[in-house]
Amino acid sequence: MARLSERISAARRRAFVGRESELDRFRALLAPDASELILFVHGPGGTGKSTLLRQFGWLAEEAGRQTVWLDAREQRTTSVSHAAVLVDNAEAADAWLRDELLPGLGDDVVVAIAGREPPSLAFRTDPGWRSVLSTIRLTNLDRETARELLRLRGVPPEQHEPALAFTHGHPLALALLADVGAVPTPTSAPEVLNTLLRSLIGSVPTPAHLTALEACSQVLVVTEPLLAALLDTPDVREIFDWLRDLSIMDYSPRGLVLHDFVRETLATELRWRHPDAYSLLHQRARAHYQQQFPVQQELLLDFAFLHRDSPVLGPYLRHVNATADDFTVSRTTPEEWETLRQAIASHEGPRAAAEASSWFAAQPDCVTVIRDSGPAGLVVAPIVDGALEVRHWLALDTYQDVSPVQMFITLHLVRRYLTTPGLGQVNVTCQNPDFWTEAFRYTDFHRLPDRDFERDGKRFGVFGHDWRAVPPMVWMALLADRETATEVTPPPRTLSFAEFAGEVRRALRDYSRPDRNSLISKDAVARAARVMEASPRDRRAFRALHHTYLQPAETQVAAADLLGLPMTTYRRHLAAGTARITEILWQESGHEVVVERSAD
């Protein structure tokens, strides 16, 4: 009679799907002539690392090896021969693995290790360990494998597509949805959310912790300063540490990342249940990104992520995720150019390739190559008559289709637009311009119909934006307004000086508010104020601004007292300061203005 453990083991083997390449890697490890002895599997929580270790164990037993299971959290060593040692939770004891367990094993032992984090730098840079160790990054299941898992779990075929769209192929999420028997919708989300959260993290300690989870669901990557801004709380260390320990959180080089399916469940439920709280979190995130962007340009990716649910821009942002910025950019060489030229010719025709070659010869620096393990995409953007002309941009394999490379090219170009001093007109050429019209209109790039053309049987259109008329800080504020708007309304192409001065006054009044939403960013105001502070002529006006708006006293009377001024003089200094900071910001936006100021 079979033991219960054998029946459980057999059921687990029948329920296992996919991961064929990973299993083949372990089979190679079991071969007598294998050069590598250690396989290190890493990936986010819930992707099936422990389940895969069980499969490795069964393969080892079929090959006639004893299996030894170890939990790195216990740090228990073993002494065996001709065995397979399987170590789970490796992130708990990296030094113990490297310094105690592995060196003590015989060279006839194979080892499979699983943990959230990849091997440490000490493993990856040591020639000795590198000679015997290989790694596998475990990700979500592909669509066909995920369908097979749902089928084995008894999920009806008509529910497969909604389940895949919600879980992104995450194994634990698929299993939980199969158990729940429903895919979350705005009306069913509370029940499903509670089931998912109970399964993954148990009970949430306090309402503040739940609010923190909801805040994390609205953004791409969470850091402690961002969490403080989202919660409008100066000290969030305890909550951030709690978040870091959750199995639904992944680590990225820039902070914590919620699992996709958990993020979408929380975001869907919050938007349905409390739209005002949803909007407030977005306002706070936008304000934080706009303040930090001048010194943290990678935040552009996070800013774009806020627009993922936009009915206009969302379809173009399918590949905005924590790894969307993982490509690199560099210049090309004459030797590599031939490969790039052929890619342009295959997608746009020989005349386009000849034009691109002419630009490369005339302006070699106008060609940028997007690289992964090799060239993955390119941009040809020469300067023509003072304008930046993005003539060719494409992924080598998928051209201008929505893709990870297309997403990276977009981010790369926008960073260039926002950080190039004195940039004026930018024109972007697209094949199939009708497809891109709404995305460009949303981002304030306007169709230039007189620039439409056909070449080699293909139709192209051009979209333009004048960064002098709508400069970077105004552009970012414009997109912030559109992010939660139901309709996209075109902005004025320029602001009059009177309108601009009104925006400056609003920015000063709202300077200390976390939910500020002025066209003039807080960073721009602070920058202009520093210019005033450094000027002896502007110092009195600066002090009036400082005590009224930047570090405000409780009242204007109190501000006048701090400055030791009668109210009439204080008001005169404040008016002069407001006029002067308006002048500085107006000039920064690319205009020239002469403002008459009192000699006082």
GUROFI-85043 format. One line per field, with one value per residue (C-alpha): residue in three letters; chain; x, y, z. Coordinates in steps of 0.5 Angstrom, whole numbers. Example, Ala and Ser with C-alpha at 12.3 -4.5 7.8 and 13.67 -1.06 7.14 Angstrom:
res	ALA|SER .
chain	A|A .
east	25|27 .
north	-9|-2 .
up	16|14 .
This chain:
res	MET|ALA|ARG|LEU|SER|GLU|ARG|ILE|SER|ALA|ALA|ARG|ARG|ARG|ALA|PHE|VAL|GLY|ARG|GLU|SER|GLU|LEU|ASP|ARG|PHE|ARG|ALA|LEU|LEU|ALA|PRO|ASP|ALA|SER|GLU|LEU|ILE|LEU|PHE|VAL|HIS|GLY|PRO|GLY|GLY|THR|GLY|LYS|SER|THR|LEU|LEU|ARG|GLN|PHE|GLY|TRP|LEU|ALA|GLU|GLU|ALA|GLY|ARG|GLN|THR|VAL|TRP|LEU|ASP|ALA|ARG|GLU|GLN|ARG|THR|THR|SER|VAL|SER|HIS|ALA|ALA|VAL|LEU|VAL|ASP|ASN|ALA|GLU|ALA|ALA|ASP|ALA|TRP|LEU|ARG|ASP|GLU|LEU|LEU|PRO|GLY|LEU|GLY|ASP|ASP|VAL|VAL|VAL|ALA|ILE|ALA|GLY|ARG|GLU|PRO|PRO|SER|LEU|ALA|PHE|ARG|THR|ASP|PRO|GLY|TRP|ARG|SER|VAL|LEU|SER|THR|ILE|ARG|LEU|THR|ASN|LEU|ASP|ARG|GLU|THR|ALA|ARG|GLU|LEU|LEU|ARG|LEU|ARG|GLY|VAL|PRO|PRO|GLU|GLN|HIS|GLU|PRO|ALA|LEU|ALA|PHE|THR|HIS|GLY|HIS|PRO|LEU|ALA|LEU|ALA|LEU|LEU|ALA|ASP|VAL|GLY|ALA|VAL|PRO|THR|PRO|THR|SER|ALA|PRO|GLU|VAL|LEU|ASN|THR|LEU|LEU|ARG|SER|LEU|ILE|GLY|SER|VAL|PRO|THR|PRO|ALA|HIS|LEU|THR|ALA|LEU|GLU|ALA|CYS|SER|GLN|VAL|LEU|VAL|VAL|THR|GLU|PRO|LEU|LEU|ALA|ALA|LEU|LEU|ASP|THR|PRO|ASP|VAL|ARG|GLU|ILE|PHE|ASP|TRP|LEU|ARG|ASP|LEU|SER|ILE|MET|ASP|TYR|SER|PRO|ARG|GLY|LEU|VAL|LEU|HIS|ASP|PHE|VAL|ARG|GLU|THR|LEU|ALA|THR|GLU|LEU|ARG|TRP|ARG|HIS|PRO|ASP|ALA|TYR|SER|LEU|LEU|HIS|GLN|ARG|ALA|ARG|ALA|HIS|TYR|GLN|GLN|GLN|PHE|PRO|VAL|GLN|GLN|GLU|LEU|LEU|LEU|ASP|PHE|ALA|PHE|LEU|HIS|ARG|ASP|SER|PRO|VAL|LEU|GLY|PRO|TYR|LEU|ARG|HIS|VAL|ASN|ALA|THR|ALA|ASP|ASP|PHE|THR|VAL|SER|ARG|THR|THR|PRO|GLU|GLU|TRP|GLU|THR|LEU|ARG|GLN|ALA|ILE|ALA|SER|HIS|GLU|GLY|PRO|ARG|ALA|ALA|ALA|GLU|ALA|SER|SER|TRP|PHE|ALA|ALA|GLN|PRO|ASP|CYS|VAL|THR|VAL|ILE|ARG|ASP|SER|GLY|PRO|ALA|GLY|LEU|VAL|VAL|ALA|PRO|ILE|VAL|ASP|GLY|ALA|LEU|GLU|VAL|ARG|HIS|TRP|LEU|ALA|LEU|ASP|THR|TYR|GLN|ASP|VAL|SER|PRO|VAL|GLN|MET|PHE|ILE|THR|LEU|HIS|LEU|VAL|ARG|ARG|TYR|LEU|THR|THR|PRO|GLY|LEU|GLY|GLN|VAL|ASN|VAL|THR|CYS|GLN|ASN|PRO|ASP|PHE|TRP|THR|GLU|ALA|PHE|ARG|TYR|THR|ASP|PHE|HIS|ARG|LEU|PRO|ASP|ARG|ASP|PHE|GLU|ARG|ASP|GLY|LYS|ARG|PHE|GLY|VAL|PHE|GLY|HIS|ASP|TRP|ARG|ALA|VAL|PRO|PRO|MET|VAL|TRP|MET|ALA|LEU|LEU|ALA|ASP|ARG|GLU|THR|ALA|THR|GLU|VAL|THR|PRO|PRO|PRO|ARG|THR|LEU|SER|PHE|ALA|GLU|PHE|ALA|GLY|GLU|VAL|ARG|ARG|ALA|LEU|ARG|ASP|TYR|SER|ARG|PRO|ASP|ARG|ASN|SER|LEU|ILE|SER|LYS|ASP|ALA|VAL|ALA|ARG|ALA|ALA|ARG|VAL|MET|GLU|ALA|SER|PRO|ARG|ASP|ARG|ARG|ALA|PHE|ARG|ALA|LEU|HIS|HIS|THR|TYR|LEU|GLN|PRO|ALA|GLU|THR|GLN|VAL|ALA|ALA|ALA|ASP|LEU|LEU|GLY|LEU|PRO|MET|THR|THR|TYR|ARG|ARG|HIS|LEU|ALA|ALA|GLY|THR|ALA|ARG|ILE|THR|GLU|ILE|LEU|TRP|GLN|GLU|SER|GLY|HIS|GLU|VAL|VAL|VAL|GLU|ARG|SER|ALA|ASP .
chain	A|A|A|A|A|A|A|A|A|A|A|A|A|A|A|A|A|A|A|A|A|A|A|A|A|A|A|A|A|A|A|A|A|A|A|A|A|A|A|A|A|A|A|A|A|A|A|A|A|A|A|A|A|A|A|A|A|A|A|A|A|A|A|A|A|A|A|A|A|A|A|A|A|A|A|A|A|A|A|A|A|A|A|A|A|A|A|A|A|A|A|A|A|A|A|A|A|A|A|A|A|A|A|A|A|A|A|A|A|A|A|A|A|A|A|A|A|A|A|A|A|A|A|A|A|A|A|A|A|A|A|A|A|A|A|A|A|A|A|A|A|A|A|A|A|A|A|A|A|A|A|A|A|A|A|A|A|A|A|A|A|A|A|A|A|A|A|A|A|A|A|A|A|A|A|A|A|A|A|A|A|A|A|A|A|A|A|A|A|A|A|A|A|A|A|A|A|A|A|A|A|A|A|A|A|A|A|A|A|A|A|A|A|A|A|A|A|A|A|A|A|A|A|A|A|A|A|A|A|A|A|A|A|A|A|A|A|A|A|A|A|A|A|A|A|A|A|A|A|A|A|A|A|A|A|A|A|A|A|A|A|A|A|A|A|A|A|A|A|A|A|A|A|A|A|A|A|A|A|A|A|A|A|A|A|A|A|A|A|A|A|A|A|A|A|A|A|A|A|A|A|A|A|A|A|A|A|A|A|A|A|A|A|A|A|A|A|A|A|A|A|A|A|A|A|A|A|A|A|A|A|A|A|A|A|A|A|A|A|A|A|A|A|A|A|A|A|A|A|A|A|A|A|A|A|A|A|A|A|A|A|A|A|A|A|A|A|A|A|A|A|A|A|A|A|A|A|A|A|A|A|A|A|A|A|A|A|A|A|A|A|A|A|A|A|A|A|A|A|A|A|A|A|A|A|A|A|A|A|A|A|A|A|A|A|A|A|A|A|A|A|A|A|A|A|A|A|A|A|A|A|A|A|A|A|A|A|A|A|A|A|A|A|A|A|A|A|A|A|A|A|A|A|A|A|A|A|A|A|A|A|A|A|A|A|A|A|A|A|A|A|A|A|A|A|A|A|A|A|A|A|A|A|A|A|A|A|A|A|A|A|A|A|A|A|A|A|A|A|A|A|A|A|A|A|A|A|A|A|A|A|A|A|A|A|A|A|A|A|A|A|A|A|A|A|A|A|A|A|A|A|A|A|A|A|A|A|A|A|A|A|A|A|A|A|A|A|A|A|A|A|A|A|A|A|A|A|A|A|A|A|A|A|A|A|A|A|A|A|A|A|A|A|A|A|A|A|A|A|A|A|A|A|A|A|A|A|A|A|A|A|A|A|A|A|A|A|A|A|A .
east	0|3|4|1|7|8|1|2|9|5|0|5|9|2|1|8|8|13|20|23|29|31|30|35|40|39|39|46|49|47|51|58|62|59|64|59|56|52|46|43|36|33|27|21|17|11|15|16|23|21|17|22|27|22|23|30|30|26|30|36|33|31|39|40|42|41|37|38|34|37|33|39|35|37|44|45|51|51|57|54|57|54|48|44|44|38|38|32|31|39|38|38|45|49|56|54|53|60|64|61|56|59|66|65|62|65|66|61|55|51|48|41|40|34|33|30|37|42|48|52|58|63|60|60|67|71|74|73|66|65|68|63|56|51|45|38|33|26|20|13|10|9|2|1|4|0|-6|-4|-4|-11|-13|-10|-13|-20|-21|-26|-23|-27|-24|-17|-16|-18|-14|-8|-9|-9|-4|1|3|5|5|2|-3|-6|-6|-10|-15|-16|-18|-22|-26|-26|-22|-22|-27|-28|-34|-31|-24|-26|-27|-21|-17|-18|-17|-10|-8|-9|-6|0|2|-4|-7|-5|-3|-6|-10|-4|0|-6|-6|2|0|-5|0|5|0|0|7|13|18|18|23|23|23|17|13|14|11|5|3|5|8|16|18|16|22|18|12|18|21|15|14|21|19|13|13|9|15|21|27|30|36|32|27|21|17|10|8|4|-2|-2|-1|-7|-11|-10|-10|-17|-20|-18|-20|-27|-28|-24|-23|-21|-16|-13|-13|-9|-4|-3|-2|3|7|7|9|15|17|17|21|26|27|33|37|34|33|31|24|22|20|16|13|11|8|3|-1|-1|-9|-10|-15|-11|-4|-4|-4|2|5|4|12|13|16|21|26|24|30|35|38|44|45|52|55|56|62|63|64|57|53|52|48|44|43|41|35|33|33|29|23|23|26|33|32|31|37|41|38|40|47|48|46|51|57|55|53|56|54|46|46|45|44|40|44|42|47|48|44|37|35|37|35|38|36|40|40|37|36|36|31|32|29|28|28|29|27|26|27|31|26|20|21|16|11|9|15|20|25|20|19|26|27|21|24|31|28|24|30|34|28|28|35|38|39|36|32|27|23|23|20|19|18|13|11|3|2|-5|-3|1|-3|-7|-1|3|-3|-3|4|3|7|2|2|5|1|5|11|7|10|11|17|19|11|11|7|10|8|11|10|13|13|17|20|21|13|12|18|20|17|11|10|11|6|1|2|1|-6|-8|-6|-13|-17|-22|-21|-15|-15|-10|-6|-5|1|4|2|2|6|0|-2|5|5|-1|2|8|4|0|6|9|2|2|10|9|3|5|-1|1|-1|2|5|11|15|17|24|24|21|27|32|30|30|37|39|35|39|46|44|46|41|35|37|31|26|28|28|21|19|23|19|12|12|19|19|13|11|4|2|4|4|9|13|14|16|21|24|23|19|13|7|8|15|14|9|13|19|14|11|18|20|14|16|23|22|17|22|27|22|20|27|29|23|26|23|26|22|24|21|21|23|23|30|28 .
north	0|7|12|18|22|18|20|27|27|24|29|34|31|31|38|41|44|48|50|45|49|49|42|40|45|40|34|36|37|30|28|24|29|35|41|45|42|48|51|57|59|66|70|74|70|66|64|57|56|51|47|47|44|39|37|37|32|27|28|26|20|17|18|14|20|21|28|32|38|44|51|56|60|54|54|46|43|36|31|26|23|22|26|32|37|42|49|53|61|62|70|68|66|68|68|61|58|60|59|53|49|49|48|42|38|33|34|28|32|36|42|46|53|57|64|71|74|72|70|75|79|75|69|72|75|69|65|59|59|62|55|51|55|57|61|61|67|64|69|68|62|63|64|57|54|58|56|49|50|53|47|42|46|46|53|53|55|62|64|63|70|74|70|71|78|79|75|76|68|69|62|63|68|63|58|62|65|57|56|63|61|68|74|80|86|92|89|83|85|86|79|76|81|79|72|74|78|73|67|72|76|74|80|87|90|97|101|105|99|98|105|104|98|102|107|102|99|106|107|103|103|105|108|111|118|116|113|118|123|118|118|125|122|124|118|111|107|102|101|101|95|91|92|90|83|81|76|80|85|84|88|92|97|103|100|95|93|90|83|85|82|84|91|91|88|93|99|96|96|103|106|103|104|111|115|121|117|114|121|124|119|120|128|126|122|127|132|128|126|133|135|130|129|134|130|123|123|115|118|119|112|112|119|115|109|114|114|106|107|112|110|114|113|106|102|105|103|96|95|100|96|96|93|98|102|96|97|102|107|108|111|106|105|105|97|96|101|96|92|98|100|94|94|101|98|92|96|103|101|103|110|111|107|111|118|115|113|120|123|118|121|128|128|121|123|123|116|112|105|101|95|89|83|86|92|92|98|105|112|117|124|130|137|140|148|148|143|136|131|124|121|114|110|103|96|92|86|89|96|101|96|97|93|94|97|102|104|105|109|113|114|116|121|124|125|128|133|135|136|139|146|151|146|148|145|137|133|126|122|115|110|109|116|115|109|114|121|120|118|124|129|127|128|135|133|136|133|137|135|139|134|128|124|117|113|106|105|107|112|117|123|128|130|136|140|147|146|154|155|149|148|142|144|146|140|136|139|139|131|131|134|130|123|123|127|124|128|131|138|142|147|154|154|160|163|171|174|176|169|166|171|168|161|164|167|160|156|161|160|153|152|148|144|136|136|142|142|149|149|152|146|147|146|151|156|154|155|162|164|161|166|172|170|170|177|183|187|182|180|184|182|175|175|177|171|167|168|169|163|158|158|161|165|164|170|176|180|175|175|183|182|177|182|188|192|196|193|198|196|189|189|193|188|182|185|186|179|176|181|179|171|172|175|170|164|167|168|161|159|162|169|176|181|187|189|195|195|200|202|201 .
up	0|-2|4|4|2|-4|-6|-5|-9|-15|-15|-15|-20|-25|-23|-25|-32|-36|-34|-39|-40|-33|-32|-38|-34|-28|-32|-35|-28|-27|-33|-31|-35|-33|-31|-27|-20|-18|-21|-17|-19|-17|-18|-15|-9|-12|-19|-17|-14|-9|-14|-19|-13|-12|-19|-19|-13|-17|-23|-18|-15|-22|-23|-17|-13|-5|-4|2|3|7|9|9|15|19|17|18|14|11|9|4|-3|-10|-8|-10|-5|-5|-2|-1|2|0|1|8|9|3|7|10|3|1|7|10|6|-1|1|5|0|-5|-12|-14|-11|-15|-12|-13|-10|-10|-7|-9|-10|-15|-13|-9|-12|-8|-12|-19|-19|-16|-22|-17|-16|-23|-26|-22|-22|-27|-26|-28|-27|-26|-29|-30|-34|-42|-44|-47|-40|-36|-40|-38|-31|-31|-35|-30|-24|-27|-30|-35|-42|-43|-36|-39|-42|-36|-32|-36|-37|-29|-27|-32|-32|-25|-22|-15|-17|-23|-17|-12|-18|-19|-12|-12|-18|-21|-24|-20|-23|-20|-17|-15|-13|-5|-4|-9|-6|1|-1|-5|1|6|2|1|7|12|16|15|22|22|17|16|13|8|6|5|0|-4|-5|-7|-12|-16|-17|-21|-15|-8|-4|3|1|-4|1|6|0|-2|6|7|13|15|18|15|16|20|15|9|13|14|6|5|8|4|-1|-5|-6|-11|-10|-16|-16|-15|-9|-8|-13|-12|-16|-22|-20|-13|-16|-21|-16|-10|-16|-19|-12|-9|-16|-15|-8|-6|-13|-9|-5|-12|-15|-8|-9|-16|-15|-9|-14|-19|-15|-12|-19|-22|-16|-16|-24|-25|-20|-22|-29|-29|-25|-32|-33|-26|-29|-35|-31|-28|-34|-35|-34|-39|-44|-49|-47|-44|-50|-52|-45|-44|-43|-38|-32|-27|-33|-38|-37|-37|-44|-46|-51|-54|-61|-67|-71|-79|-78|-75|-79|-85|-80|-78|-85|-87|-81|-84|-91|-89|-85|-89|-96|-100|-100|-93|-92|-96|-93|-86|-89|-91|-84|-81|-86|-84|-77|-74|-67|-69|-69|-62|-62|-56|-54|-50|-51|-58|-62|-61|-64|-66|-67|-73|-70|-74|-73|-79|-80|-72|-71|-68|-73|-71|-78|-76|-70|-69|-66|-70|-70|-69|-72|-69|-66|-59|-55|-50|-55|-57|-50|-48|-55|-52|-45|-48|-53|-48|-43|-48|-50|-42|-41|-47|-45|-50|-54|-59|-65|-65|-70|-70|-76|-76|-81|-80|-77|-76|-71|-67|-67|-60|-57|-60|-58|-51|-50|-54|-60|-66|-73|-78|-84|-89|-88|-89|-95|-98|-100|-102|-102|-95|-92|-86|-82|-78|-71|-68|-61|-60|-53|-53|-53|-48|-44|-40|-33|-37|-41|-35|-31|-37|-37|-30|-31|-37|-33|-29|-34|-37|-44|-47|-48|-52|-48|-50|-55|-51|-44|-44|-39|-35|-35|-33|-27|-25|-25|-21|-16|-15|-15|-9|-5|-6|-5|2|0|-2|-7|-11|-18|-21|-28|-25|-21|-14|-16|-21|-16|-11|-17|-18|-11|-10|-16|-12|-6|-9|-12|-7|-11|-10|-3|1|-4|-3|4|4|-1|4|10|6|2|2|10|11|18|21|18|14|20|23|17|17|25|23|18|22|17|18|14|8|7|8|2|-2|-2|-3|-9|-12|-10|-13|-20|-20|-19|-24|-29|-27|-29|-35|-38|-36|-40|-46|-46|-46|-41|-38|-32|-28|-21|-16|-13|-6 .
